[in-house]
């Protein structure tokens, strides 16, 4: 998919999936005017999209009263050109699937207004140990990926509002931290990556639904993960 940098920024700010737009630029490139014209299918972060997402997900009750949303994230394809350029400038390595999923989780929480940006602490739990990313909402994708690259002792007093972990680790994360959102996500296979999103019982149901729908849409739209909301 070809998209101009300005159009990518507008899509990220407005929560529009570029795949729903008709590109009028050279060789079908999506331009800023195409974003302003709106999606051709209406697939965005608006209420209609939330309802459409839940046609693809199952919703139930998880550990300790958490609401669980079960879905599947598509395996990411070739990195968007903007991401590759940004990573090269930082001298960083390749982005991993976990980097994308972690960024999607942070942005989903922000879109649902579950946590203030300065208090959006992210905990990554993996086979190699835990990794803390304080104030994750203030950090672009590349910075988040750098901090998530190596497990380190958690800062004193660190309280995560968001947790990303491997399947089967969610109940322990809920017991240990009582975070707002916990995302269990498997490594991507040929048909995508199954995941379970747990929302705290004290969250209003519309906010939890918005976070779940936003996560689903963001995982399908890597370009939207480049910028802060």
N, C-alpha and C positions, 0 to 999 in steps of 0.2 A: 504494500500500500504506500502510495506517494502522498506526502502531506507537507505543506510549508511550515516552518517553525512558528509563525504567528498563528496559523490555523491550529497547530498542536496545542499552543498555549490557551487559545480560546476554548478548545474542546475540554482541556483539563479543568479550566475554571468553571465551565458551565455543565460539566458532567455528561458530555455527549460522546458517544462511541463513534469515532471516525468512520467505522465500517458502515454506518447507516447514512453517510453523506454521499452526495453525487459530486465528484470532482470536476470542475470546469476548467482547470488549468492545463498546461501542456502534458500530454500523455495521461490525462485523467487525474492530475495532481489536485489534491484538495486545498483550496485557498480559503482565506479568511472570509470572503463573501459567501462561500459555500456553508461555512459554519453558521453565519448569521441567517442564512436562508432556512436552516433547521434540518433535522434528520428526515429522511424520506420515509422512515418507518415509525418514527416516534420513539425509538429505543433510546432512552436517556435515564437519568436518575429521578424522573418524576414518578408520581403515584402509579400511573399506568404500567410503568416498567417494573415497579415493585410487585404488582399483581402478576405480571407475566413471569417474573423470576420464580414466584412461589408455585407456579404450575410445574416447575422443573425440580423443586426441592420438597423434601419431607420435613415436617416440624414436629417435635416431640418434647418430652421432659428428660433432662439429663441429671447428672449428679447434683445433690443438694438443692434441688429446685431450679437449676439453671434450665433455660429454654435452649434446645439444641436444633440447629438447622443443618441438614445434611445435603451436600451438593457435590459438584465435581468441577474442578478448575481445569481448563484446557492446558496442555503442555505448551509452553511458549515456543514460538518459532524464532526466526532470525531477529536479533535485537534491532529495534528501530535505530536509524542512523543517528538521531540526536543522542541516544544513550551511548552508543559506541564512541562518538566524538567526545562526550563529556568524560567518559571513563579514561580515554586516551590522555586527555589533558591532565587528569589527576595521577597518571602513571599507575592506575589500578588494573587489576586483572579482570577476567570475564565475570559478568554478573551470573549469579546462580538462580535457580528457580526459587529457592528460599528467599533470596533478596526481593524478588518480585512479590511473593506472597506476603512477606513482612510489610512491605510498603503498602500493599493493598489493604492489609488489616488496619494499619494506622490511618489511612485515608478514609476507610469505611467508618471508623470510630469518629473521625472529625465530621464527616458528612451527617452522621446521626447526632452530632453534638453531645457525645457521651462524656467527653473529657475536654477541659481547656487545653489548648496546644502546649502551653508551658508545663503541663502536668501529665502529658501523655508518655509515660514510661513504658518501654517495651522490654519484655524478657523473652529471649530465645533459648529454648531447651532442646538440646540435641544429644547425640550419642557421645560427643566429645566433651560435654559439660554445658553449663549455663553461660549466657552472655547477656549483659545488660546494655540497653541503649536508652540512656536518659533523654527526656525531651525529644522523643523520636519525631514528633510532628514538625519540629523546627529544622529537620535535616532532610535534604534532598536524597533521592534514591542512592546516588553514588556514595554519599557520606554515610548513610545507614549501612550500606554494604561493607564499607571499610571497617566500621565499628563492630559489625557482626562477624567479621572474618575469623577472629580468634577468641575462644572462651577465656574469661578472666574472672577473678573473684568479684562478687557483686559489691557495689559501693555500700558503705554503712548506711543503714536507714532506707535503702532502695525499696520502693513499693511499686510493683508493676500494675498498671491498669489493663495492660494487654499482654497476652502470652501466646507465643507461637511454639508449638511442640509437635512431636511425632505422635502418631496414633497410639492410644493407650496411656498417654501421659497427662491427659486433660484432668482427670479426677484428682490426681496428686497436686497439680497446679492450683486447682480450685481449693483444695483442702489447705494448701500452704499459704496462698496469697489472697483468695477471694477477689480475683480481678474482675473488671467489667466485662471483658471478652476473652475467651480462650479459643484458639484455633488449632485443631489437630489436622495436620495435612500430610498425606503420604507423598512419597516421591512420584513424579509423573511417569506414567506408563504410556503405551501407544494410544490409549483412549482417554488420557488425562489423569488428573490427580484427585482422588476422592478426598473430601474433607468434612469435618464436623465443626461447626461454630457454636460455642456455648455462650449464652448471654445471661448476665447476672439476674437473679429473680427480682431485684429492686429496680431494674430498668423498666420504664414504661414500654408496653408492648409495641406501640408504633415506632419508638426509637430503635428497639431491638430489630424489628422488621426492616427498617431502613438500613441499619448497619449490615444485615445479612444480604439484602438485595444489592447494596452498594459493593460489598465484597465480591459478589458473583459477577457483577458487571465490570468492575475494575480488573478482575483476574483475566477477563477477555480482552482488555484494552491496555496493553503495556504503555502506549503513548501517554495515557492519562496519569501514569505513575511518575512522570518526569518532574512534575511541578507540585508545589504546595497548592491546596485548594484555594 
